[in-house]
Every structure is written in C-alpha cells, then in structure tokens.
Amino acid sequence: MNAIVALCHFCELHGPRTLFCTEVLHSPLPQGAGSGDISGQNEQAEEEEGGIQMSSRIRSHSPAEGASADSSSPGPKKSDMCEGCRSLAGGHPGYVSHDKETSIKYVSHQHPNHPQLFSIVRQACVRSLSCEVCPGREGPIFFGDEQHGFVFSHTFFIKDSLARGFQRWYSIITIMMDRIYLINSWPFLLGKIRGIIDELQGKALKVFEAEQFGCPQRAQRMNTAFTPFLHQRNGNAARSLTSLTNDENLWACLHTSFAWLLKACGSRLTEKLLEGAPTEDTLVQMEKLADLKEESEGWDGSEEEEKPSSQPDVVEGQELSKSCPETSLVPDCNSWNVAHRRLSVFRSLRHMRQVLGASAFRMLAWHVLMGNQVIWKAQDVDLVQSAFDVLRTMLPIGCVRIIPYSEQYEEAYRCNFLGLGPHVQIPPHILASEFAVLVEVRAASRSSLYPTLFDDEQSLNKYEFLVTSGSPVAADRVGPTILNKIEAALTNQNLSVDVVDQCLVCLKEEWMNKVKVLFKFTKVDSRPKEDTQKLLSILGAAEEDNVKLLKFWMTGLSKTYKSHLMSTVRSPTSSECRN
C-alpha cells in the first residue's frame, strides 16, 4: 500500500511533533544499504514514497534529523528538540524491511527525507493533535484533501506520572493520496492500530503504577500547590516513549508493526476489472456449451436405457464421432484444439498473409468475412486445422461452423470452413460458384520456392498454396471496411501480434454493435426499406460489401439477445411507449 504510517506526539514544550514514521520505497535502495543500515551513496534515483512519485537523491536516513550536520535537512533543529520529541538516538540509521515477493522496502525513521513528504506528514501531525480531533479527544477520525493527502488518525493518551494531568497525548496517522482506498480500509486500520495502541498503553500503565506506588505524585503536587508551575516541571517535562513504556526495543517493534500494517492493508484489497454486459461471443459460447452439455446428458440417458447389441448401433456411434467436429464450434471444446497439435503451421493472420501473399490473402479474407464457404484441400491435417484456427478469429463465434477434415464434400449450409483430403472430388458447380473459395495445398516443386519466414518453421518450404474462386476479388475493389482495417493492422509492423489480436476484438465488437442496430431496425421494428438505407448510411455501411457482411453476421447473434428483443416488443409497456 502506498502510504505513510507515523506516530505523533504533542510535546508540552514544542507542540505537535512527528516521532516515528514508516514509508514505502518501490525503487531499489543504493548499493551498500543493509537491513540495519540504510545509508548509501548520493545516487540519483526515481523513487515513489508514500504514493507520491518524485525524483530525489536518496540520502542517509537519520531519524534524528536535528542531529544531522546537513543544514538542508527538512527535520527540526537539534535546539528545538527534547527527549519527548526524539525517537531514535542521534546518528541511528533507522530500520529497513525487505519484501522479497514484491521488491518493496519499508523504511522507518523519524522524518521523511523528502521535503515535500516532510511537509505533508508535518501538516497531518499538527492537524491530528490540534483541530482534527473526535469527541473526547481519543479515537479515530478522517480528514484531508487532494493536495496534502488524506489522513486516518487515531489519537490516544499514554500515562505519565510526571506529565500535566498524568498523561501525554499521542496519535497514529496513516496518510494516503487515494481517498477511496483509505476509506475502504477504515475497519482494518481501526482494528490493527487499536491493537498497537492498547499494547503501548498497557506497557505505560505498568510503569505508571510502579512509579505511583514508589513515589505518589498527586500528594507531592498538592504539597507544592503554590510553587510556580514551570518551576515544578523543570527537568520532568521531556520523557521519551521508551522511558514511559520501559521498552528499549520499542522502535524496532513499531517498525515491524507499521511495516506489516502497510503490507497487509495493501494485500487485503485488490482491483477487479468490472466488465459491462457480456459480448455476443460470450453469449454464443455459453449457449453452445449448454447445448453440448444437454446433448451429452441425453446420450448418457439413452445408453442406460438401451444396451448396444447390434452392429447398426456401432455404425451410428462411428457416424456420431465423424460428425463431432461439426459440434466443435466452441474453441474450448473442439477436438482439434491448438494445445493438442504437435505443430502449428500458421501462427497468426500476419503470418498467413506473408505465406499466401497479399492478393491471395485478401481474396481469402473477403470470402471469410462474407460468409462464403472456405475449402482447404491438403494432406497435412495440422496445416488445415491451424489455418481454420487463424481465419476464424476474423468472425464472431456464432458465424463459425467448421468441419476440420472430411473424406467427402459437405454442403455450405453445414459448414463455412471445410477441410478435405487431396483426392476428394468437389462438385463442379461449387468450383465455379462465387460463394466459395478453394485453397489447394500442393507439394512445392523446389524447396526454395517459399523461403523460410521463421527459423523454426522449415515445414512451409515443402508447400505451395493456390487460392481460386469462381468470383475472384478484383485488386481495385474497395471491399468491406473491416477488411481494409484488418489489412492496415497486419501491414503495420509497429504493431505486435498481440496488439493485432486486440484490434480484431475491437473491430468485431464495433461491427457486431452495428449488426444489433440493424437487426432491431429491420427484424423487430419492421421499418421500410428507405429508412433502412438511411440507417446504413448513418452506420457507415451503405456499400454493397458492408451490407452483405452485416446480413451474414446477423446470423451470429445469440439466441439470448434475439429472445430479449422479441420479448421487449411483445411486452405491453414497450408497445405503449412506441404509441
């Protein structure tokens, strides 16, 4: 947690003073800084202290800033400090705890070294022991602003037989720049800081009772009632907290407690990404998983009722296994998942574009986006499967129907991605159709025909790819807008493969939103054709290819979305609103 925890004291001679503070350092300390000594070379470093990023020289952390010979020290001068205002002895290096898991260091000393942080802590100290107090002057309170940070303060009293009123006033403050985080941490901080305070008060109470038993101060003060007040307090006003608690290891224990408090408070709250409504791909994927689960339960029930005793049942089971790829529309459930393949020939769209060439890839991508049937003929099953795995990323999940490999041609209504063996016959009308594209993978005549694009992919040298269609895409054709944007992302070498993948996600979401608007406008509201043309112009999809793409992608809408729209239309309230 990026914060500073400090122990403050109201001195009867010098007013509010910071006794001890623990801060978080996210940058490495200078070389030579150990766990007991954090002094080092005056090296320039970028550090972030207490959530405030700044550039400063990491100086020797001396808790007794007033004892330092550095005149630029932000701490008070030695003449302005007494035993009650000082925590560690002069020249003490302070304390450091190293968190090896996060490479964070928790540093404790009397004052922050950076002047800006010293000012923030100093102001919080003064306010916590003067104007910002709760009723009874003992308890928690919250205050602060954007400029000076937000403060959780808990004031308390420590028993002292020599102090005025037999008690001294202290506070433990936690300073952060994140107001929401600090408020959410209130219950945790209150409980843990209250435990630290109870321990300090318990130790001080034992010392107080022992001193009162040996030399009662109340009776002695009554006998000297007319002695001037300052005279009778001479030499007794300044007592250190270690003296009040009789604990020589007090500051080391406080450092441990404060460091644990900062780490634990930062670990208990984590940020979560809150997404909006599920995307269409997510809804379709959930629906297909539910269908597969229901289908599997149905088959399990039928197997329990009927025992397989005849040969036709075995054949039916074989047919089911052959048609299983047809149900593998969900990436996590298909039988040819990338994780189970020994070789992934095509690794990305950019890689495929480099292998096929710009013009052939554009023709293939155009047919994919339009919903035409994409047929791959090859002997290498892994190559076909990897090609489909790459090409499907351009489409919504609901528009993807794949038969990864078959020994006979399958009609377009069953699949828009079809893998065939090299000797499978394709009907002539399919080869001449403008609604299909064929990619034939043949053995290369020369090994140098396709030079190796990557060192680890020698398999591409033995293939050549021939892309044909009954309606080839002209080079000067504008094509759908999303295709041009995809090609622009693929040709931009400044974009990594991961960035291109995210671009595809954003483009698909953009056009699926247009599909939703068009679906409601035409299918639900039944608007006239003229209004539809105006809508397409507003959506920036009035061109012929864009209209075809929207109509094809409309088939990929989830059943959940469609049923929601139809139920909304049928409801009486919606009809009243339209009227």
N, C-alpha and C positions, 0 to 999 in steps of 0.2 A: 504494500500500500504506500503510495507517495504521500507521506505526511511527516510531521514532526511532533513528537511527544516530549513535553517539557514539564519539569517540576518547578514551581514558582513559590516565592516566599515574600511576605510583607514584613520587611525589616523595620523595626521601631526607629532606627536612626536614618535609614536611606530610602525607605519606601519600597515599592514593589521591585523585586529583583528575580532574575532567572538563575536558578541554582544548577539545574542539570537538564540536558536535552539530548534526545536520540533522533538522528535523522537517517535517511536512506540515501545511499550512494549507488547509482546504477553504472557508473563508469569505473574502470579499474583504478585502484589506488597507485601512487607512484611506486616504482621498484624500491624494495627495501622496507616497505611497510609491513610489519608483522601484526599478529593478533594482539600483542600487548603494546606495540608502539606504532603509531600511525603517522609519524613524522616522515618526511621524504624530501626529495629534490623539488625545487620550484619549477615543475614542469607544467607547460600549458596543456590543459585538457578540457574537453567538453564534459560537463557533469550536470546531473539533474538532482537537485537536492530538494526533498520535500515536495516534489511535483512541479518545481519551478526550474525550467531549463535555463542555463546560463553558462557563460564561458569565463573561467577564472583560474587563477593559479592555486593549486592545492598546497596550502601552507601547513606548517606544523600545527596540529590540533592541540592547543594548550588550553585546558579547562579554565585555568586561572588567567584569563586574558589580561587582567590588570598587572600580572607579574611579568608579562612579556615585555621585552625591550622594544618591540615593534610599535612605533608611535601611531601607525595606521590601523592598529587593531580596533575592531568595532566594539570590543568589550569596554567596561568601565575601567577607570584608572585605579591603581592599587590604593591610592589615598581615599577613594570613595567606597572601599570595601571593608567589611568587618568579618569576623568569624561566622556570623549568621548569614552573610551574603556569599560566602565562598563554599564551594563543594569540595573539589579536589585540591590537594596541596600544590603549591607553585611548582611549575615545571613538569607536572604529571602529564603523560602523553595522552591520556584518555583511554577509551575502550573501543574495540572493533570486533564484530562478529561477522563471519563469512558464511553466506548461504551458498553452498556449492551447487545446489539444484538450479538456482536462478542467477548465479553470479552477482548477487546483490550483497552489499556490505552495509551493516548497521553500525554507525559511528556515534559514540556518546562523548560529550564534553560539556563545558558549562555554557558556552555561547556558540551559535553558528559562526563559521569563519567569514561567510559572505556577508557584506554589509546590508544587502537587500533582505536577506533572510534574518539577519540580526534585528533589523528594524521591524519586520513582521512579528517575530517572536516577542520582541520587547513590547510592542503595542498590545499584543494579545495578553501578555503578562500583566500589564498595567490595568487593562480593562477587566481582566478576570478577578483582580483583587481590589477593584475600586468601584466602578459604576455598574459593571455587569455581574450582579450577584442575585441569587434567588432569596426568597423569604427565609429568614433565619440565618442567612449568610453561610450556610453549609448545605451543599447539594449540587446537582448538575444544572447547567444552563447552556444554551446555544446562542451564538451571536457571530457577526462577521459581515463581510461584503466581498464583492468581486475583486476589488483592488488589493485588499490586505488579507484575503483568505477568510475561511470560515472556521470557527473555533468551537470545539466541545470542551467545556470547562467544568471541573468538579472541585469546589472549594471545601476545605475541611480544617479542623483545628488539631494541633498537637499540644499535649500537656507539657508545661514547663514551670517548674516551681519558682523560677527567678523572673518570669515574664509578668508583664502587667495583666492582671486577670488570670494568671496561672495558665496561660495558653498562648500559642503563636498560630498565626494564620498562614495556611499554605493552599496551593491549588495545583492540580494536574491538568494540563491542557493538551488537546490534540488539534493540530492545525492542518487544514487541507484546502485546496483550491476547488475541489469538487463538492458542492453543497449537497447534492442528492445522495452521493455515496456516503457522506458523513452522517446525514440524517438517517439513512437506512442502517447504518452501523451503530446507531444510538443504543439499542438494547444490549448489544455485545460489549461496546465500550463501557457502558454504565456498570455492567456486572463485573468485568475484569478490573476496571480502575477502582471500583468499590472494594474489591478484594485486596488490592495493593494498599489502599488507604487503611483498611482495617488492620492489616499487618503492621503498618507504621504506627498507628495509634495504639495498638496492643503493646508494642515494644516501649513506646514512650510512656505509657501508663505505668508499666512496671518500674521504670526509672523514677517517675514522679512519685509513686507511692513509697519507694525506698528512701528518697530524699526527704519526703514529708515525715516519714517515720523517724529518721535520724535527727532532722532539724526542721520542725514545723515553721514554715514561712509566714503563715497567717498571723500567729501570735506575735512573731517578731516584728511584723509590719504594723500591727496595732500599737506596739510599744513605741515605735518611731513614727507615729502618725503626723507629727508636726515637722519632721525633717523634710527639707526640700526634696521634691520628687526626683529631679535629675541627680541630686547628690546621692540619694539612697540607691539609685540604679547604676551608679558608676561602677564599671567593671563587670556588671552582670547582664547588660543588655544584649550582648552578642554571644550566642551559643550556637554551635553548629548542630546540624541534624544528627550527625553521628554521635555527638555528645548526648543529645536528647534521647536517642534510642539505644545508646551503648552498643552500637554495632559498627565495628571497624570496616566490615565488608559491605556496608550499606550501598555504596555507589556501584559496586560490581553487581550486587543483586538487582538494583534498579535498572542497570543497563540490560541485564538478562530479561527482566520483566518487560521493559519497554520494547526491546528488540522482538521478543516473542509476540507482544501485542501488535506490533506493526505487521509482522509476517502473518499471524493468524487472522487478523482483520482483513488483510488483503486476499487471503485464500478462501475465506468463507463466502465471498460474493463473487460470482463470475458473470461475465456478459454473455447473453444469449441472442442469437440472431432471430428476430421475430419477423417471419415472413407473412405476406398477405394471403389472399385466397390461393388455394393450390392451382398450379398451372394445368393446362389441358393435358399435357403429357403425364403429369402425376395422376390425374383423374382416370385417364385411359389405362394407365399401368395398374392402378388399383382395381379397376373393373375387370381387366383381363386376369389378374391374379385371383380375384374372387370367382371368375368363371372356371378357371383351371382347377381351383380347389373344389368347387361344386361338381365338376365333371369327374375328378378323381374319386370323390366320395361316392358318386353314382356307380362308377365301375367297381369299387370295392364292395358295394352292396350287391351288385349283380353277381359277382364272383362267389359271395357267400351263399346266394340262393341257388345258383346253378353251377354244378361241378363240370369242368371242361372234360368231356369224354369222347368227343368226336373230332375228326380231322378238320371240318369246316371251322370249328372254333379256333383252332390253331392258326388257320389261314387268316381268320378275322383279326387275330392278335397281331399277325405279321403286318396286315394292312394298317392296323392302328399304329404300329411302330413306324410304318412308312409315312403315314400322314402326320406323325408327331411334329416334324419340322414346321408343318403348316400352323400349328398352335404356338409355335415358338416366337410370338410377337413381342413378348416382354423380354428385355435384354437379360434379366437375371435368371430367366427360366429356360432359355433356349439351349438346345443340346450342343450347339457349336460355339459356345462362349469362347471369347478370346483367351481366357485364362487356361483353357484346356487344349489349346492348339500348341503344337510344338514349334510352329513357325508362323509369324505374322508378316506376310509379304508386303501388304500395303499398311502403312502405319498412320497415315493421315491423308486428308484431301490434297494438301500441298504436295505430298509425296506422289500420289496418284497422278496429279496434273503434270508433274515432272516426267513420269514414266510414259503416259499416254500422249503427251503433247498438248499444247494449249487448245488447238481447234478440236481435236478428238474429245478432250475432256469437256469442252463447252457443249458439244453435241450430247454427250452422255449426261451431263448435269441438267441440261434443258429437259430431256426426256424424264429424268428422275423427278424434277420439280413439277412437271406437267401431269404426272401420274401414269405415264405410258409404261408398258412392260419392258423391263430391262432384263435381257437374257445374256448369260455368260456361258460360253462353251469352253471347257478346259478339262484336262486330265487331272490337274492338281486341285484336289478338293480344298486344301488350305488356302490356295490363292483365291478361289471363288468366294469362300467364306469371309476372308479378310476384305475383299472388295465390297461385299454387301455390308459388312460391318462399318466401313468407312462411308459408303454412299448413303446409308440410312440416316446418318447424322444431319443430312440436309432436310429431312422431312419430320413432321410431327409423328409421334409414335402411332397414333390412330390411323395414319395413312400407310403404314408399313405392313405388307403381307409378303412373307418370304417362304419360299421352298428352296432351301440351300443347295440341294443336289437331287436330281431325279434322272431316271433312265427313260423317261418319256416326256413329251411336251405337255405342259399344263396350261389351261386357258387363262386369259388375262384376268377374268373375274375372280380366280382363285388366288392369284399372286401377282404382284407387280415387280418382284425380284425372283428370278428363276435361274437356278444353276443346272446345267445339263452336261452330260458326258460328251466327249468329242464326236462320237458316232451317232448321236441321237438326231433323228430327222425332224426338221421343223417344217410345218406346212408352208407351202409357197405363198399363200395369201398373208401369212404373218411376216414373212421376209419382205414382202412388198408393201406392208402396211406402214402408214405414217404414225401409228400409235405404238410402235415397238422399235427397240434398238438392240442390235446384236453385237456383242464383244466376243470375238474369237481369239483364243489364246493358242498360238502355234509355237512350235519349236523354231528358234532363230536359226537362220542359215549360217550365220557367222557369229562366233562368240563375242565379237566386238561390235555387233550391231547395236546393242544397248549397253553403253559403258556403265560401269558400276557407279551408282549415285552415292552410296554409302559403303564404308569399308566392310560392314558386317552383312551386306546383302549381295552375295555372289549369285543368288538364285535368279535374279532378274536378268542376268546375262543370257540365259537359255530360252527366254520367251520373246515373242513379238506379238503385239496387240493390234487387231484390226477391228475398228469400230464402224459399223454400217447401219443404215436405216433407210426405210422407204421414203422418208421425208427428211433429208439432211438439213441441218440448220445452216442457213447462209451466214457467212462471216460478218456481213454488214447488217445483219438483223439485230434490232435493239434487244429483244429478249425481255424476260421478266426483270423487274427492278431488283429483286432479291438476288438473282443470278449475277447481275453486274456488281452488286456489293460484295458477294462472296468472292468473285474473281479479284476484286480490288484488294480484299483482305489477304487472299492467297499470294498475290504478287508482291505484297508489301513485305519485304524481307526484315523490316524492323519489328514485325510482329512475330512473336514466338508461336509455336503450335498450340500451346495452352491458351494464349490470348485469342487466336483464331477460333478455337472451340467456344470461348465465351462470346465472341462476336456472333457465331452461329446461333447460340442460345438466344441472344438478344434479338436477332433478326427474325427467328421463328416466333418469338413471343409478340413482336411487333405485327407480323402478318397474321398471326392467329387472332389477335385483337380485331384486325380488320375483318377477318372471317366471321367472328362473332357478331359484329355490327351488321354485316351483310346478311347473315342467317336470320337475325331477328327482323331485319327490314323486309326481307323477301318472303321467308317461310312463315314467320309468325304474324307480322303485321299485314302481309299481303299487299304491299304497296305497288302501284303501277310501274310499268317499265320505264317511263320517263323519269320518275323520281329515283329509280334505281341508278340510272345513268348519272344523274346529278350527284348521288351519293358516291358512286365510284370516282367521279372527278374530285370530289372533296377528299376522298381517301387516297388520292394519287395512284389509282389503279384502273384507270379508264382504258388502257391499252389492251389489246386482244389477249396477249400472253398473260398479263396480270389477271384478267377476268377468268381465264381458264385455270390459272393457278388457284385462285380463290375458290372456285367451284370444286376443284379436286380436294383442296384442303378442308372444305366444309364436311367431307366425309370422315375426317379425322376428329371431329368434335365428340366429346364424351357424351354418353347417354345421360349422365347426371346433369350436364349443362342443358341439353335439349329438353329433358323432362322438367327441369326447373323453369325454363322459359314457357313451356306449354302450360304448366300448372299456374303460372302467373297470369297468363292470358285468360285461362278459364275462370279464375277467381273473380267474384263479383266486384271486389274493390277496384281491381285493375280496369274492368270494363267501365265502371263509373268514372274513373279518372280520365279515360280516353274520351268519354262522352262530355 
